[in-house]
Amino acid sequence: MTHVEPTVVTVPDAESVFQAAAERIVSLITERVAASGVCTMALAGGSTPKGLYERLAQEPFRQQIPWEHVTVVWGDERYVPYDDPESSYRMAQEALLEHVPIPKDNIIPVPTHFPTPDRAARTYHVMIEHVFEIGGLDIVLLGMGDDGHTASLFPNHPALDAAADQFVVAVEDAPKPPPQRVSLTLSTINRAAHVIFLVTGEGKAAAVKTVLSPSQNPDQTATLPAQRVQPTNGQVWWFVDAKAGEMLSTNTSEI
Ligand code: 6PG
């Protein structure tokens, strides 16, 4: 397994993070569609991606993306109904998907109507298995919490140890509310071609430093979930604003 160093893009503020990430995503989608005719992207939850989604729904990005060839799934979901204010599906719909010509059949949310997250995770596993049968995950968008969690994979949680062939895992006791969630597993995320982290704000500076400067934190090596996102044959991109990146040394790669 070759570990490719992440590309860290540090920009002044959150709006610049959304702009830079949108430009990168347009390039990746258009390249992928030109090469294979389809592009599958996993959307992130949390508050940070909303600004990116709103930007992708506006010109020039809206018309630059071949939406009819794009399929979206979710990297994780809070286990709430689709109309709940906490629903990541609802957020993506309102900020992005309702405003672009993506076919309805190409939108594959985590089902949240089953009696338990575990039942939903088993069903979503089959859906994600199909995604891999038709070409795999081209882009996974992720946020990160100030404790280093990503998707719904929290530090020291058993969900991190899901079997390598398990695409999706249920979480019943997340430390960040709501406690019930469904998430792609680390091994699934690590099969992606491109993983894009969006991180803003000073509250995340210490976690950003730990994840991106492991040699300066030898006791922390690969313990945080975000740090364990290391695609086997893929590229990781970090788009961080100045506050989130303030503890990084200047020798991280910037473009
Ligand atoms: C969720 C997420 C979670 C999120 C981070 C960052 O809670 O839905 O999947 O991993 O991305 O907690 O959240 P913010 O962007 O709101 O800081």
Residues whose N, C-alpha, C, O or C-beta is under 5 A from the ligand:
A	BS01	6PG	G45 G46 S47 T48 P49 D76 G143 M144 G145 H149 T150 A151 S152
